[in-house]
């Protein structure tokens, strides 16, 4: 950690990170940003698969790997060797949190399951991330974000109403799972600190994505009606969608009747707000097909920027539709320090920073994403008291 960085909220917490790809590394990266000492355990040959998931590259490191592995140290360890498994057990005995995303039973094959480690460290918080969970008929299936988006119902509500189901452009099932795992870990850590009792946290991609359906799932459970794709429209609010202006598209999100009346006044159609078909949100939802063309005709008369400015001045939520470049260069995004720069080898790495803003214990990018095995010697010396000669012998044997 750079001496210029203040200690984070999780300072003094040690995390063993046996995860790779996205959901697990995203979770452990945030733990590192919050101040924990995250030790990323990787196989000596190749390491995390995402190290090779390019282009694009910064030097010889993939953008994918760089996105979710900052604020960590890397230790290489071959868990297929007895010595490697012994080192892992010894490290776990001195850690507060362990996160893994092997297939169900994968860590048990190495003698590193929660039940194996609990006698060594009763306070250990042990989080397992899988596609479908530790129980249930699908427990042994591989879990990939795209398949989870399909099976969870997310794709069935994403995309144009008259088109095929679409996945979301980001692997949101993985991201949601990482966030749910983070929340669960922090709750279990609080319990362990109070009682000395650790526990096993079972988090699944499918469970997380089902939970993230929120109001859409509630709509079905309350009504019995299967939600359909609405493109960019909202099932419960109207108007809440994309409109085409004279020079391009923009977004409008009307959340109440007062905002709708202000919109109607702005476009010169105040009578729409008085029309019983549109005066209330339930009426607008029922008469969506009649209202939207009238609004679209009005919005087509002026540029998108003018409409956004006018709607915001009238208290109506609206915004431009940015591409990724525009979003990451937006002055507000930059003012919030969401894009950060850190030195990496002989280059400068630009990345998206943590979205936490603490008043006392700031989150921060505490380390650049590590090279494979970059901290192996230091960690084994620091935590297990190994001498350089012993580590060199392990390296020669293919253990580290």
One Martini backbone bead per residue (centre of mass of N, CA, C, O) as a GRO file, in nm:
protein
  400
    1UNK     BB    1   0.096   0.035   0.022
    2UNK     BB    2   0.072   0.350   0.002
    3UNK     BB    3   0.166   0.603   0.225
    4UNK     BB    4  -0.060   0.811   0.109
    5UNK     BB    5  -0.267   0.611   0.216
    6UNK     BB    6  -0.531   0.560   0.384
    7UNK     BB    7  -0.689   0.372   0.585
    8UNK     BB    8  -0.915   0.138   0.565
    9UNK     BB    9  -1.188  -0.029   0.690
   10UNK     BB   10  -1.009  -0.319   0.630
   11UNK     BB   11  -0.782  -0.293   0.803
   12UNK     BB   12  -0.627  -0.611   0.888
   13UNK     BB   13  -0.753  -0.774   0.659
   14UNK     BB   14  -0.744  -1.109   0.537
   15UNK     BB   15  -0.732  -1.239   0.194
   16UNK     BB   16  -0.821  -1.531   0.021
   17UNK     BB   17  -0.787  -1.567  -0.341
   18UNK     BB   18  -0.954  -1.831  -0.544
   19UNK     BB   19  -1.014  -1.653  -0.796
   20UNK     BB   20  -1.169  -1.605  -1.125
   21UNK     BB   21  -1.234  -1.367  -1.364
   22UNK     BB   22  -1.514  -1.195  -1.216
   23UNK     BB   23  -1.693  -1.221  -0.960
   24UNK     BB   24  -1.465  -1.270  -0.754
   25UNK     BB   25  -1.257  -1.043  -0.832
   26UNK     BB   26  -1.455  -0.811  -0.783
   27UNK     BB   27  -1.493  -0.858  -0.483
   28UNK     BB   28  -1.186  -0.854  -0.394
   29UNK     BB   29  -1.121  -0.575  -0.499
   30UNK     BB   30  -1.308  -0.423  -0.302
   31UNK     BB   31  -1.168  -0.520  -0.049
   32UNK     BB   32  -0.903  -0.378  -0.123
   33UNK     BB   33  -1.014  -0.087  -0.148
   34UNK     BB   34  -1.105  -0.112   0.172
   35UNK     BB   35  -0.802  -0.242   0.293
   36UNK     BB   36  -0.745  -0.517   0.230
   37UNK     BB   37  -0.546  -0.810   0.223
   38UNK     BB   38  -0.505  -0.939  -0.099
   39UNK     BB   39  -0.455  -1.284  -0.193
   40UNK     BB   40  -0.370  -1.409  -0.502
   41UNK     BB   41  -0.436  -1.729  -0.614
   42UNK     BB   42  -0.212  -1.896  -0.846
   43UNK     BB   43  -0.106  -2.057  -1.097
   44UNK     BB   44   0.214  -2.078  -1.220
   45UNK     BB   45   0.057  -2.146  -1.494
   46UNK     BB   46  -0.100  -1.849  -1.614
   47UNK     BB   47  -0.332  -1.829  -1.425
   48UNK     BB   48  -0.553  -1.621  -1.482
   49UNK     BB   49  -0.730  -1.631  -1.770
   50UNK     BB   50  -0.758  -1.311  -1.817
   51UNK     BB   51  -0.462  -1.252  -1.896
   52UNK     BB   52  -0.553  -1.363  -2.209
   53UNK     BB   53  -0.806  -1.149  -2.258
   54UNK     BB   54  -0.728  -1.052  -2.566
   55UNK     BB   55  -0.810  -0.779  -2.673
   56UNK     BB   56  -0.695  -0.541  -2.503
   57UNK     BB   57  -0.374  -0.383  -2.425
   58UNK     BB   58  -0.120  -0.329  -2.167
   59UNK     BB   59   0.109  -0.429  -2.319
   60UNK     BB   60   0.081  -0.766  -2.175
   61UNK     BB   61  -0.205  -0.674  -2.056
   62UNK     BB   62  -0.524  -0.720  -1.998
   63UNK     BB   63  -0.807  -0.539  -1.956
   64UNK     BB   64  -0.969  -0.747  -1.803
   65UNK     BB   65  -0.772  -0.802  -1.572
   66UNK     BB   66  -0.731  -0.499  -1.487
   67UNK     BB   67  -1.036  -0.443  -1.394
   68UNK     BB   68  -1.027  -0.687  -1.128
   69UNK     BB   69  -0.699  -0.671  -0.981
   70UNK     BB   70  -0.666  -0.469  -0.787
   71UNK     BB   71  -0.556  -0.450  -0.464
   72UNK     BB   72  -0.331  -0.686  -0.497
   73UNK     BB   73  -0.173  -0.998  -0.439
   74UNK     BB   74   0.057  -1.239  -0.582
   75UNK     BB   75   0.031  -1.603  -0.552
   76UNK     BB   76   0.187  -1.893  -0.626
   77UNK     BB   77  -0.002  -2.219  -0.650
   78UNK     BB   78   0.010  -2.572  -0.638
   79UNK     BB   79  -0.266  -2.774  -0.550
   80UNK     BB   80  -0.148  -3.061  -0.666
   81UNK     BB   81   0.039  -3.032  -0.425
   82UNK     BB   82   0.119  -3.095  -0.106
   83UNK     BB   83   0.273  -2.828  -0.050
   84UNK     BB   84   0.053  -2.637  -0.157
   85UNK     BB   85  -0.170  -2.724   0.041
   86UNK     BB   86  -0.017  -2.658   0.298
   87UNK     BB   87   0.013  -2.357   0.248
   88UNK     BB   88  -0.288  -2.292   0.230
   89UNK     BB   89  -0.355  -2.378   0.522
   90UNK     BB   90  -0.164  -2.180   0.661
   91UNK     BB   91  -0.289  -1.924   0.549
   92UNK     BB   92  -0.580  -1.972   0.657
   93UNK     BB   93  -0.497  -1.956   0.963
   94UNK     BB   94  -0.417  -1.625   0.891
   95UNK     BB   95  -0.718  -1.561   0.811
   96UNK     BB   96  -1.050  -1.414   0.755
   97UNK     BB   97  -1.076  -1.468   0.436
   98UNK     BB   98  -1.241  -1.677   0.186
   99UNK     BB   99  -1.234  -1.703  -0.177
  100UNK     BB  100  -1.430  -1.909  -0.410
  101UNK     BB  101  -1.479  -2.058  -0.774
  102UNK     BB  102  -1.521  -2.344  -0.778
  103UNK     BB  103  -1.644  -2.615  -0.815
  104UNK     BB  104  -1.825  -2.830  -0.673
  105UNK     BB  105  -1.574  -2.975  -0.463
  106UNK     BB  106  -1.292  -2.859  -0.545
  107UNK     BB  107  -1.165  -2.788  -0.264
  108UNK     BB  108  -1.194  -3.075  -0.142
  109UNK     BB  109  -0.978  -3.211  -0.328
  110UNK     BB  110  -0.753  -3.025  -0.157
  111UNK     BB  111  -0.838  -2.987   0.148
  112UNK     BB  112  -1.018  -2.676   0.130
  113UNK     BB  113  -1.260  -2.675   0.280
  114UNK     BB  114  -1.444  -2.562   0.527
  115UNK     BB  115  -1.423  -2.824   0.700
  116UNK     BB  116  -1.110  -2.835   0.682
  117UNK     BB  117  -1.052  -2.528   0.805
  118UNK     BB  118  -1.209  -2.481   1.071
  119UNK     BB  119  -1.009  -2.610   1.282
  120UNK     BB  120  -0.780  -2.388   1.213
  121UNK     BB  121  -1.032  -2.151   1.169
  122UNK     BB  122  -1.322  -2.066   1.322
  123UNK     BB  123  -1.338  -1.748   1.200
  124UNK     BB  124  -1.377  -1.817   0.911
  125UNK     BB  125  -1.463  -1.665   0.607
  126UNK     BB  126  -1.642  -1.865   0.359
  127UNK     BB  127  -1.660  -1.814   0.007
  128UNK     BB  128  -1.890  -1.942  -0.244
  129UNK     BB  129  -1.875  -1.941  -0.604
  130UNK     BB  130  -2.144  -2.019  -0.827
  131UNK     BB  131  -2.385  -2.082  -1.055
  132UNK     BB  132  -2.600  -2.282  -0.852
  133UNK     BB  133  -2.470  -2.392  -0.606
  134UNK     BB  134  -2.445  -2.639  -0.341
  135UNK     BB  135  -2.742  -2.691  -0.426
  136UNK     BB  136  -2.928  -2.879  -0.623
  137UNK     BB  137  -2.977  -2.999  -0.952
  138UNK     BB  138  -2.746  -2.772  -1.073
  139UNK     BB  139  -2.468  -2.775  -0.910
  140UNK     BB  140  -2.278  -2.912  -1.157
  141UNK     BB  141  -2.297  -2.677  -1.328
  142UNK     BB  142  -2.189  -2.452  -1.529
  143UNK     BB  143  -2.117  -2.091  -1.484
  144UNK     BB  144  -2.248  -1.850  -1.706
  145UNK     BB  145  -2.361  -1.548  -1.764
  146UNK     BB  146  -2.528  -1.600  -2.023
  147UNK     BB  147  -2.689  -1.840  -1.904
  148UNK     BB  148  -2.807  -1.685  -1.666
  149UNK     BB  149  -2.959  -1.472  -1.827
  150UNK     BB  150  -3.142  -1.683  -1.960
  151UNK     BB  151  -3.257  -1.845  -1.700
  152UNK     BB  152  -3.362  -1.585  -1.521
  153UNK     BB  153  -3.519  -1.378  -1.747
  154UNK     BB  154  -3.357  -1.133  -1.851
  155UNK     BB  155  -3.371  -1.179  -2.165
  156UNK     BB  156  -3.692  -1.170  -2.184
  157UNK     BB  157  -3.669  -0.834  -2.101
  158UNK     BB  158  -3.448  -0.794  -2.335
  159UNK     BB  159  -3.532  -0.586  -2.580
  160UNK     BB  160  -3.723  -0.588  -2.832
  161UNK     BB  161  -4.050  -0.669  -2.867
  162UNK     BB  162  -3.992  -0.783  -3.186
  163UNK     BB  163  -3.749  -0.951  -3.078
  164UNK     BB  164  -3.493  -1.091  -2.949
  165UNK     BB  165  -3.328  -1.189  -2.700
  166UNK     BB  166  -3.115  -1.011  -2.464
  167UNK     BB  167  -2.826  -0.923  -2.351
  168UNK     BB  168  -2.626  -0.765  -2.157
  169UNK     BB  169  -2.331  -0.583  -2.216
  170UNK     BB  170  -2.283  -0.679  -1.931
  171UNK     BB  171  -2.183  -0.906  -1.674
  172UNK     BB  172  -2.421  -0.881  -1.441
  173UNK     BB  173  -2.428  -1.151  -1.291
  174UNK     BB  174  -2.141  -1.129  -1.187
  175UNK     BB  175  -2.162  -0.853  -1.049
  176UNK     BB  176  -2.390  -0.915  -0.854
  177UNK     BB  177  -2.244  -1.149  -0.715
  178UNK     BB  178  -2.008  -0.985  -0.606
  179UNK     BB  179  -2.187  -0.796  -0.431
  180UNK     BB  180  -2.330  -1.011  -0.259
  181UNK     BB  181  -2.070  -1.128  -0.146
  182UNK     BB  182  -1.968  -0.879  -0.007
  183UNK     BB  183  -2.208  -0.845   0.187
  184UNK     BB  184  -2.186  -1.125   0.320
  185UNK     BB  185  -1.899  -1.099   0.428
  186UNK     BB  186  -1.943  -0.852   0.612
  187UNK     BB  187  -2.152  -0.989   0.793
  188UNK     BB  188  -1.976  -1.236   0.877
  189UNK     BB  189  -1.746  -1.067   0.997
  190UNK     BB  190  -1.907  -0.937   1.220
  191UNK     BB  191  -1.980  -1.203   1.358
  192UNK     BB  192  -1.686  -1.303   1.406
  193UNK     BB  193  -1.599  -1.059   1.585
  194UNK     BB  194  -1.820  -1.115   1.811
  195UNK     BB  195  -1.785  -1.463   1.832
  196UNK     BB  196  -1.563  -1.641   1.658
  197UNK     BB  197  -1.763  -1.720   1.416
  198UNK     BB  198  -1.772  -1.870   1.138
  199UNK     BB  199  -1.860  -1.922   0.777
  200UNK     BB  200  -2.059  -2.040   0.508
  201UNK     BB  201  -2.082  -1.891   0.184
  202UNK     BB  202  -2.354  -1.920  -0.054
  203UNK     BB  203  -2.309  -1.814  -0.396
  204UNK     BB  204  -2.516  -1.750  -0.685
  205UNK     BB  205  -2.585  -1.648  -0.994
  206UNK     BB  206  -2.884  -1.719  -1.012
  207UNK     BB  207  -2.975  -1.599  -0.747
  208UNK     BB  208  -2.875  -1.309  -0.803
  209UNK     BB  209  -3.044  -1.257  -1.063
  210UNK     BB  210  -3.317  -1.304  -0.942
  211UNK     BB  211  -3.293  -1.081  -0.725
  212UNK     BB  212  -3.236  -0.853  -0.961
  213UNK     BB  213  -3.543  -0.835  -1.068
  214UNK     BB  214  -3.735  -0.739  -0.860
  215UNK     BB  215  -4.004  -0.585  -0.986
  216UNK     BB  216  -4.043  -0.799  -1.204
  217UNK     BB  217  -4.092  -1.035  -1.017
  218UNK     BB  218  -4.325  -0.900  -0.861
  219UNK     BB  219  -4.520  -0.873  -1.093
  220UNK     BB  220  -4.561  -1.176  -1.123
  221UNK     BB  221  -4.628  -1.265  -0.824
  222UNK     BB  222  -4.888  -1.078  -0.815
  223UNK     BB  223  -5.030  -1.137  -1.118
  224UNK     BB  224  -4.924  -1.387  -1.316
  225UNK     BB  225  -4.773  -1.218  -1.528
  226UNK     BB  226  -4.566  -1.229  -1.791
  227UNK     BB  227  -4.308  -1.063  -1.869
  228UNK     BB  228  -4.211  -0.837  -2.121
  229UNK     BB  229  -4.084  -0.693  -2.382
  230UNK     BB  230  -4.003  -0.312  -2.409
  231UNK     BB  231  -3.734  -0.229  -2.443
  232UNK     BB  232  -3.713   0.111  -2.323
  233UNK     BB  233  -3.946   0.051  -2.154
  234UNK     BB  234  -4.176   0.063  -1.884
  235UNK     BB  235  -4.404  -0.129  -1.704
  236UNK     BB  236  -4.487   0.120  -1.467
  237UNK     BB  237  -4.390   0.368  -1.659
  238UNK     BB  238  -4.526   0.685  -1.800
  239UNK     BB  239  -4.274   0.817  -1.935
  240UNK     BB  240  -3.992   0.562  -1.986
  241UNK     BB  241  -3.761   0.655  -2.232
  242UNK     BB  242  -3.690   0.674  -2.561
  243UNK     BB  243  -3.622   0.956  -2.776
  244UNK     BB  244  -3.658   1.133  -3.083
  245UNK     BB  245  -3.485   1.378  -3.212
  246UNK     BB  246  -3.360   1.577  -3.455
  247UNK     BB  247  -3.038   1.452  -3.371
  248UNK     BB  248  -3.149   1.227  -3.166
  249UNK     BB  249  -3.118   1.064  -2.868
  250UNK     BB  250  -3.309   1.034  -2.553
  251UNK     BB  251  -3.386   1.047  -2.201
  252UNK     BB  252  -3.689   0.962  -2.011
  253UNK     BB  253  -3.810   0.999  -1.649
  254UNK     BB  254  -4.121   0.958  -1.533
  255UNK     BB  255  -4.244   0.948  -1.179
  256UNK     BB  256  -4.488   1.164  -1.205
  257UNK     BB  257  -4.748   1.385  -1.254
  258UNK     BB  258  -4.591   1.648  -1.231
  259UNK     BB  259  -4.381   1.583  -1.445
  260UNK     BB  260  -4.580   1.545  -1.676
  261UNK     BB  261  -4.693   1.832  -1.677
  262UNK     BB  262  -4.419   1.967  -1.737
  263UNK     BB  263  -4.373   1.831  -2.008
  264UNK     BB  264  -4.629   1.932  -2.153
  265UNK     BB  265  -4.559   2.231  -2.130
  266UNK     BB  266  -4.287   2.222  -2.286
  267UNK     BB  267  -4.426   2.096  -2.563
  268UNK     BB  268  -4.723   2.235  -2.589
  269UNK     BB  269  -4.923   1.994  -2.424
  270UNK     BB  270  -5.129   2.044  -2.164
  271UNK     BB  271  -5.380   1.860  -2.235
  272UNK     BB  272  -5.257   1.583  -2.164
  273UNK     BB  273  -5.264   1.617  -1.846
  274UNK     BB  274  -5.597   1.639  -1.853
  275UNK     BB  275  -5.629   1.374  -1.965
  276UNK     BB  276  -5.768   1.082  -1.846
  277UNK     BB  277  -5.560   0.890  -1.999
  278UNK     BB  278  -5.290   1.074  -1.859
  279UNK     BB  279  -5.310   1.194  -1.559
  280UNK     BB  280  -5.212   0.910  -1.475
  281UNK     BB  281  -5.009   0.651  -1.457
  282UNK     BB  282  -5.208   0.416  -1.498
  283UNK     BB  283  -5.331   0.549  -1.751
  284UNK     BB  284  -5.067   0.559  -1.918
  285UNK     BB  285  -5.020   0.258  -1.926
  286UNK     BB  286  -5.294   0.187  -2.066
  287UNK     BB  287  -5.223   0.441  -2.295
  288UNK     BB  288  -4.944   0.422  -2.438
  289UNK     BB  289  -5.011   0.400  -2.753
  290UNK     BB  290  -5.130   0.701  -2.755
  291UNK     BB  291  -4.901   0.881  -2.623
  292UNK     BB  292  -4.620   0.838  -2.755
  293UNK     BB  293  -4.664   0.961  -3.040
  294UNK     BB  294  -4.716   1.252  -2.937
  295UNK     BB  295  -4.439   1.291  -2.807
  296UNK     BB  296  -4.260   1.224  -3.048
  297UNK     BB  297  -4.356   1.454  -3.231
  298UNK     BB  298  -4.251   1.681  -3.048
  299UNK     BB  299  -3.942   1.592  -3.016
  300UNK     BB  300  -3.866   1.616  -3.332
  301UNK     BB  301  -3.827   1.947  -3.340
  302UNK     BB  302  -3.567   1.912  -3.150
  303UNK     BB  303  -3.291   1.893  -2.994
  304UNK     BB  304  -3.172   1.701  -2.743
  305UNK     BB  305  -3.026   1.916  -2.568
  306UNK     BB  306  -3.272   2.098  -2.530
  307UNK     BB  307  -3.454   1.897  -2.390
  308UNK     BB  308  -3.278   1.828  -2.150
  309UNK     BB  309  -3.254   2.113  -2.039
  310UNK     BB  310  -3.561   2.170  -2.010
  311UNK     BB  311  -3.639   1.930  -1.830
  312UNK     BB  312  -3.450   1.989  -1.594
  313UNK     BB  313  -3.564   2.275  -1.536
  314UNK     BB  314  -3.862   2.128  -1.483
  315UNK     BB  315  -3.799   1.848  -1.315
  316UNK     BB  316  -3.716   1.636  -1.541
  317UNK     BB  317  -3.593   1.345  -1.608
  318UNK     BB  318  -3.283   1.360  -1.801
  319UNK     BB  319  -3.073   1.235  -2.084
  320UNK     BB  320  -2.816   1.142  -2.241
  321UNK     BB  321  -2.674   0.911  -2.485
  322UNK     BB  322  -2.402   0.747  -2.410
  323UNK     BB  323  -2.113   0.644  -2.464
  324UNK     BB  324  -1.841   0.526  -2.311
  325UNK     BB  325  -1.659   0.766  -2.367
  326UNK     BB  326  -1.852   0.987  -2.267
  327UNK     BB  327  -1.893   0.880  -1.980
  328UNK     BB  328  -1.575   0.878  -1.895
  329UNK     BB  329  -1.570   1.213  -1.984
  330UNK     BB  330  -1.747   1.321  -1.787
  331UNK     BB  331  -1.734   1.573  -1.560
  332UNK     BB  332  -1.873   1.422  -1.325
  333UNK     BB  333  -1.711   1.163  -1.330
  334UNK     BB  334  -1.438   1.305  -1.282
  335UNK     BB  335  -1.518   1.452  -1.013
  336UNK     BB  336  -1.568   1.150  -0.875
  337UNK     BB  337  -1.317   0.962  -0.941
  338UNK     BB  338  -1.383   0.718  -1.154
  339UNK     BB  339  -1.120   0.807  -1.296
  340UNK     BB  340  -0.802   0.653  -1.287
  341UNK     BB  341  -0.442   0.689  -1.225
  342UNK     BB  342  -0.173   0.448  -1.270
  343UNK     BB  343   0.114   0.299  -1.243
  344UNK     BB  344   0.246   0.065  -1.509
  345UNK     BB  345   0.532   0.025  -1.535
  346UNK     BB  346   0.571   0.225  -1.839
  347UNK     BB  347   0.276   0.312  -1.767
  348UNK     BB  348  -0.070   0.420  -1.780
  349UNK     BB  349  -0.347   0.337  -1.582
  350UNK     BB  350  -0.683   0.334  -1.670
  351UNK     BB  351  -0.955   0.336  -1.432
  352UNK     BB  352  -1.216   0.224  -1.241
  353UNK     BB  353  -1.322   0.322  -0.956
  354UNK     BB  354  -1.451   0.330  -0.662
  355UNK     BB  355  -1.798   0.403  -0.542
  356UNK     BB  356  -1.676   0.491  -0.272
  357UNK     BB  357  -1.753   0.751  -0.007
  358UNK     BB  358  -1.562   0.825   0.256
  359UNK     BB  359  -1.497   1.029   0.541
  360UNK     BB  360  -1.257   0.839   0.690
  361UNK     BB  361  -1.232   0.551   0.507
  362UNK     BB  362  -1.097   0.535   0.227
  363UNK     BB  363  -1.111   0.443  -0.081
  364UNK     BB  364  -0.867   0.261  -0.298
  365UNK     BB  365  -0.601   0.232  -0.507
  366UNK     BB  366  -0.342   0.033  -0.365
  367UNK     BB  367  -0.282  -0.139  -0.629
  368UNK     BB  368  -0.171  -0.277  -0.885
  369UNK     BB  369  -0.199  -0.511  -1.089
  370UNK     BB  370  -0.057  -0.812  -1.069
  371UNK     BB  371   0.178  -1.008  -1.128
  372UNK     BB  372   0.265  -1.318  -1.163
  373UNK     BB  373   0.394  -1.379  -0.851
  374UNK     BB  374   0.509  -1.103  -0.733
  375UNK     BB  375   0.451  -1.187  -0.396
  376UNK     BB  376   0.550  -1.464  -0.301
  377UNK     BB  377   0.800  -1.418  -0.126
  378UNK     BB  378   0.682  -1.208   0.071
  379UNK     BB  379   0.445  -1.377   0.185
  380UNK     BB  380   0.604  -1.629   0.288
  381UNK     BB  381   0.778  -1.464   0.478
  382UNK     BB  382   0.563  -1.302   0.641
  383UNK     BB  383   0.356  -1.550   0.719
  384UNK     BB  384   0.577  -1.821   0.732
  385UNK     BB  385   0.899  -1.767   0.746
  386UNK     BB  386   1.039  -1.794   0.480
  387UNK     BB  387   1.310  -1.857   0.307
  388UNK     BB  388   1.460  -1.808   0.010
  389UNK     BB  389   1.555  -2.102  -0.030
  390UNK     BB  390   1.280  -2.240   0.008
  391UNK     BB  391   1.134  -2.096  -0.222
  392UNK     BB  392   1.325  -2.189  -0.448
  393UNK     BB  393   1.260  -2.490  -0.415
  394UNK     BB  394   0.957  -2.468  -0.477
  395UNK     BB  395   0.996  -2.356  -0.760
  396UNK     BB  396   1.154  -2.598  -0.874
  397UNK     BB  397   0.900  -2.801  -0.800
  398UNK     BB  398   0.620  -2.637  -0.879
  399UNK     BB  399   0.464  -2.497  -0.631
  400UNK     BB  400   0.536  -2.163  -0.713
   0.00000   0.00000   0.00000
